[in-house]
Structure formats: structure tokens, C-alpha cells
Amino acid sequence: MTPYTAKIQEIAKRLLDEGKVEMVIGFRKGTLPMMNQPHYAASLESANELIWDSSCALNLANYVTDKKGTVAIVAKGCDSRNLVTHIIENKITREQLHIIGVPCTGMIDRHKVNAMIEGEITAIEESGDSIKISGNGFTKDLKKADLLQENCAGCTHRNPVIYDELVGELVPEQSGVDPYTSVRKVESMSPEEKWAYFEDLISNCIRCYACRNACPLCYCPTCFVDESRPQWVGKSQDPADVRTFHLLRAYHCAGRCTDCGACERACPMGIKVREFTKKLNKDCLELYGWEAGLTIDARPALDTFKADDPQDFIK
């Protein structure tokens, strides 16, 4: 049992025993390695199932939308930033949340690990910065830094921005990293090259909507892709419909995305969905000095007006 796991279980049992929360939202082991599952612990017994390791990558903020009672939630940096967004957008109140903050050093990318290993992975063990991967007839030791999700490798907000208690000491924030390297590469392309790049990016999309379902920002009761009056997007695999889904969903995330990586982790086709939202994050930062979810005391960039806002886009 890792120190974080032991502390999370201890906190969860105390909160449940004292009746301060109705449930604790965290993670439990999945049926496959690197596939931990969201877990609602509502009893002392179920709190024993709570765990924490480098496969707790799904954004748990997705599970507090419109909750009526008081809940505790385990939150790393990006999760906490999405909780801030939920509070600002009135999907839940701060008073309803008891945030168990987890200083995070990054989540491993299961797609990357599977590509590096031949054979079926049956177990993963963590020890500091090392990951031991085992399977039928093999064991391999790898560095965690080589297995990180891309968003984690470039993350500059690894600590929770709001919390009621922490499970460990705050970790040093990364500096000298550029999360927008791939965006700058696309920005340097010609219009024709950009079009070809994004067409190729989504060419194998099967419209399963896993990216939307995993995203904590996509909480609309009826998504625009499911509207029938009017019907904004067709249901076919027509390239125009696929393109419309990805572009409109990205714009709905503008100024709200925390780059948690849940969309890419959920995609069964390995599509780099973040290439759409990262560009919008970069524009919000450069034009308005705004990064999503860092404070509950300010409105998002696209939810406010300032007289000195840049007007260069008006022709």
C-alpha cells in the first residue's frame, strides 16, 4: 500500500464515520493493469478499496456535477482546477465539497506502455520514480518519466489549487517546460498544411464520443450532437460531421479546459484530441492572461468583458 493510498483511506474513513460527507469519490483497482476505476465509497468497508497510483488519470471532477449532498473527492492538480470550473459555473457549490488534495507527479500513459511491451501485462508495481512491469515470462523496469502522458510531462500545475486537506507534501512545480510545442508547430504551417494536418488527425475517429463522456466539461443534459430540433450534426461517418463534432466540442471547452488528458486517455483510436483544445488554451493565455481553474474569484476569459480586451480579430 502506497503512503498516499493509506492516507486517502484514513481520511475517507474519518469523514464517513463522522458523517461529514455522504460519500468519498476516488479510485479503486480496475480489472486490468493501468485501468483504475472511479469509486464511490459510501461505507467504511468500501473505503478500504480506495487506492492511489500513477494510473489514476481519469478526471474525477466529472462525477460531482449536480450532486445534491456533501461529498468528498480525491483531486490532483487538474481535477481541482475542474472543480473550480464547476463551482464558477454553478454545477456544485464549494460548501458541498470536501477536497482531498493529492500532489501529483504525473500519470503514466497506458498506450505508451503497451507500445513498449511485447506480451500481456499482468501487473505493475511502483517504487519512487521506477515502474516495474510484469507479464507472462517477463519483468521490465522502466523510468516513470519515460512513461508519462504528454499533458503530465508538460504540466505546470501539479498541486491542487483548492483543497481542504492534503495527503502529502506539495511537490515542486515544473518550470522550463513548454506545453504548447505542438501548437507552435501547427501555427507555422500554411493554411493548406493545417487543413491536411487536422483532417489526418481525426481520419480514424469512430464517433464513439468517449472523449466527450470522459471530459468533465461536457455536462450538458443534451449534447449538440444529439439534438434533433435542429439537428446540428449528422450521425454518419461523413467527414464533415466528424469535423464538426471535434471543432464545436473544442470551442465549447475554450477558456475552460485544464488539459487533464482525460479525452485522449479514453479514446480507443489514439487520437490526439488535445491538439484542438491546446490551441485555444494558448490563445486564452496569450490574449487574456487566463488559465482555467486557478481561482474561484475570477470569471473565465470568455465570460467577462474588459474595455482593453484585444480587438485585432475584428476586421
TAFENFEN-V9317 format. One record per pair of residues at least 12 apart in sequence whose ideal C-beta (glycine too) atoms are under 6 Angstrom apart, sorted by the first residue. I is the first residue (numbers start at 1). J is the second residue. D is the distance in whole Angstrom. If there is no record, write none. Layout:
i: {I	I}
j: {J	J}
d: {D	D}
//
This chain:
i: {4	4	5	5	7	8	8	8	8	9	9	11	12	12	12	12	13	13	15	16	21	21	21	21	22	22	23	23	23	24	24	25	25	25	25	25	26	26	26	27	27	27	28	28	29	33	33	34	34	36	36	38	53	54	54	57	57	58	59	59	59	59	59	60	60	61	61	61	61	62	64	65	65	67	70	72	72	74	75	75	75	76	76	77	77	77	77	77	78	78	80	80	80	81	81	81	82	82	82	84	84	85	85	87	98	99	99	99	101	101	101	102	103	103	103	103	104	105	106	106	107	107	108	109	111	112	113	117	119	119	120	121	121	122	122	129	131	149	151	151	154	154	156	156	158	158	161	180	183	183	183	202	202	204	205	205	210	210	211	211	211	211	214	214	214	215	215	217	217	225	233	246	250	250	253	254	254	255	255	255	255	256	257	257	257	258	258	284	287	288}
j: {52	167	51	52	167	50	52	74	167	47	50	100	24	41	47	50	44	47	72	44	70	71	72	98	69	71	40	42	71	41	72	40	60	63	71	73	39	50	74	39	51	56	49	51	51	121	124	55	110	55	56	63	126	107	108	107	265	262	79	82	216	260	262	73	79	79	82	83	216	216	92	91	219	92	96	98	100	100	99	101	160	102	104	104	157	158	159	160	258	260	160	161	162	161	258	293	216	258	293	293	296	256	293	296	164	162	163	164	160	163	166	167	159	168	170	171	158	171	148	152	149	152	147	149	270	147	147	133	135	138	135	133	135	134	135	144	144	261	259	261	177	179	173	174	171	173	294	282	278	279	282	242	246	269	242	271	266	267	263	266	267	273	262	263	266	262	263	253	256	245	245	276	276	277	277	280	302	284	300	301	302	292	277	281	292	292	293	301	310	301}
d: {4	5	5	5	4	5	6	6	6	6	5	6	4	5	4	6	5	5	5	6	5	6	4	5	4	6	5	4	5	4	4	6	5	5	6	4	5	4	4	6	6	5	4	6	6	5	5	5	4	5	5	6	6	5	5	4	5	6	5	6	5	5	4	6	5	5	4	5	4	4	5	5	5	6	5	4	6	5	5	6	5	5	4	5	5	5	6	6	5	4	4	5	5	6	4	3	4	5	6	4	5	6	5	5	5	6	5	5	3	3	5	5	5	6	5	4	5	6	4	4	5	5	4	4	6	6	6	6	5	6	5	6	5	6	5	5	5	5	5	4	5	4	6	6	6	6	6	5	5	5	5	6	5	5	5	6	4	6	4	6	6	5	4	6	4	6	6	5	5	6	6	6	4	5	5	4	6	5	4	4	4	5	4	6	6	5	5	5	5	4}
//
